[in-house]
Amino acid sequence: MSNTVALPAPIAAYFEADRQGPEAVALCFTPQAVVTDEGRQHHGRAAITAWKQAASRAFEYQVQPFSVVEEGRGEEHAWCVRSHVTGNFPGSPVDLRYHFRLDDGLVAALEITA
């Protein structure tokens, strides 16, 4: 898969930071951001850093976004990025949906679903 999907800058920054490390990922989020992954919520940058550290320790993976769609309006305005994820985790490969809500150039909320 080629990486030709045009992502909004804060979302592109998130996927780039994911290749760099947990601290870089956390800086893509607002201080009060919430990440929901595997049914668990992670509130704030410290919790988001811990979430990414745990995922990075447990598995090696690569994420390749392949589509992006704008959803909703106003407070509910969001972006859904479908991505192909491969790695050494159970069920690999898998296509996941990354639902982003942005605020002032940063990610305010992220929910990752199958």
C-alpha positions as CSV (number, residue, x, y, z in Angstrom):
1,M,0.0,0.0,0.0
2,S,1.3,3.4,-0.8
3,N,1.1,6.3,1.6
4,T,-0.8,8.7,-0.8
5,V,-3.8,9.6,1.4
6,A,-3.9,13.3,2.2
7,L,-4.3,13.7,6.0
8,P,-5.0,16.9,7.9
9,A,-1.7,18.1,9.4
10,P,-2.4,17.2,13.0
11,I,-3.4,13.6,12.0
12,A,-0.4,13.2,9.7
13,A,1.8,14.4,12.7
14,Y,0.2,11.7,14.9
15,F,1.1,8.9,12.5
16,E,4.6,10.3,12.0
17,A,5.1,10.6,15.8
18,D,3.9,7.0,16.2
19,R,7.1,5.9,14.3
20,Q,9.2,8.0,16.7
21,G,8.0,7.1,20.2
22,P,5.5,7.6,23.0
23,E,6.6,11.0,24.0
24,A,6.4,12.3,20.4
25,V,2.8,10.8,20.2
26,A,1.7,12.5,23.4
27,L,2.8,15.9,22.1
28,C,0.3,15.6,19.2
29,F,-2.5,15.8,21.8
30,T,-4.1,18.6,23.7
31,P,-3.2,18.5,27.5
32,Q,-6.7,17.2,28.3
33,A,-7.1,14.8,25.3
34,V,-8.7,11.4,25.6
35,V,-7.6,8.2,23.7
36,T,-10.0,5.2,23.6
37,D,-8.3,2.0,22.6
38,E,-9.3,-1.6,23.2
39,G,-12.2,-0.4,25.4
40,R,-10.0,1.6,27.7
41,Q,-9.7,5.4,28.0
42,H,-6.5,7.2,28.6
43,H,-6.9,10.9,29.8
44,G,-4.2,13.5,29.4
45,R,-0.7,13.4,27.9
46,A,0.9,11.4,30.7
47,A,-1.7,8.6,30.3
48,I,-1.3,8.8,26.6
49,T,2.4,8.4,26.9
50,A,2.0,5.4,29.2
51,W,-0.5,3.8,26.7
52,K,1.9,4.1,23.8
53,Q,4.8,2.9,25.9
54,A,2.8,-0.3,26.9
55,A,1.8,-0.9,23.2
56,S,5.4,-0.4,22.0
57,R,6.8,-2.8,24.6
58,A,4.2,-5.5,23.8
59,F,4.3,-5.4,20.0
60,E,6.1,-4.2,17.0
61,Y,3.7,-2.8,14.4
62,Q,3.4,-0.6,11.3
63,V,0.4,1.5,10.5
64,Q,-0.5,2.5,6.9
65,P,-3.4,4.9,6.5
66,F,-5.4,4.3,3.3
67,S,-8.5,6.4,3.5
68,V,-9.7,9.5,5.3
69,V,-13.3,10.8,5.6
70,E,-14.7,13.9,7.4
71,E,-17.6,13.2,9.7
72,G,-20.0,15.4,11.6
73,R,-20.2,19.1,12.2
74,G,-19.4,21.6,15.0
75,E,-18.5,19.9,18.3
76,E,-18.9,16.5,16.7
77,H,-16.7,17.3,13.7
78,A,-14.2,14.5,13.3
79,W,-12.1,12.6,10.8
80,C,-12.1,8.8,10.3
81,V,-8.8,7.4,9.0
82,R,-8.8,3.7,8.0
83,S,-5.4,2.1,8.3
84,H,-3.8,-1.2,7.6
85,V,-1.9,-2.4,10.7
86,T,0.7,-5.2,10.5
87,G,2.9,-6.5,13.2
88,N,3.6,-9.3,15.7
89,F,0.3,-9.0,17.5
90,P,-2.5,-11.6,17.5
91,G,-4.8,-11.1,14.5
92,S,-2.2,-9.3,12.3
93,P,-2.8,-7.9,9.8
94,V,-5.9,-5.9,10.6
95,D,-7.7,-2.8,9.2
96,L,-8.5,-0.3,12.0
97,R,-10.5,2.9,12.1
98,Y,-8.8,5.9,13.9
99,H,-11.5,8.5,14.8
100,F,-9.9,11.8,15.4
101,R,-11.4,15.0,16.9
102,L,-9.1,18.0,16.5
103,D,-8.8,21.2,18.5
104,D,-6.5,24.1,17.6
105,G,-4.1,22.1,15.6
106,L,-3.8,19.2,18.0
107,V,-5.7,15.9,18.6
108,A,-8.4,16.4,21.3
109,A,-9.8,12.8,21.1
110,L,-8.8,9.6,19.4
111,E,-10.8,6.4,19.3
112,I,-9.4,3.3,17.7
113,T,-11.9,0.7,16.5
114,A,-12.0,-2.4,14.3
